[in-house]
Amino acid sequence: MGQPRPVQLREALAAQHDGQPAYLLPPLANFTAGPSGLCHYPGVGLPEEYNGHFFVCDFRGEAGGSGVWAFTSKPKGAAFELDRPRQFAWSVLATDCDFGPDCAFYVSDWVHGWT
């Protein structure tokens, strides 16, 4: 399983630093390079180990480095921090994810990348 890679943003609005405007809430984490879809597990359809998990798509333009991360969060002072990130569905150009009324997990796949 891969580990999240840190992400640098030119605007420096998503990364915490001394000059960060006070109106911005701190991010949970910066660990996807191409976040494109987010959902929370409703508690039905997957094994019990996924209770309380979020799922985020990481679209990087090619299937080898793209997929869906599963993670939880835990309290950190008045905010939260990323906890237990792991690759849930990998080597797919995931652009969005959600749970359907049938309790199945759905992922939309870009298929061919940037070409």
Steps between C-alpha positions, in 0.01 A plus 500: 500500500625846415531788738354848438744744341520861625358755259626854443258768379621827347238711677611365842139526619457129571825445689536633852769767546566808715355743244180303441184716506294449817179452297626165366428184690798266518475206259456151630807408291656559160555152366341471155637663188169490315204490739188462288232325704425448869240299690442353845415137561134472611566183703339239274651296217869471591672304778469647850864616489390789273257653750581869542710516182512768232594422140677748272590460133857586406501572125856545370447463124627142470361184656824380662504781756127559534224344703283534808639552851312389812573686824361603835556811706577550866473805727797736520422787734199688362551344154573157356790322334533225242504149640565159342517590128519200268443424136148363458469460122817570304621520138171654389452859376234572761323833455219455753369250751179447695281240666175415325158421646589131451795551744753436220811717459511672160805654332500693173806418288656745249651189326764651264668781696620820334566352153 
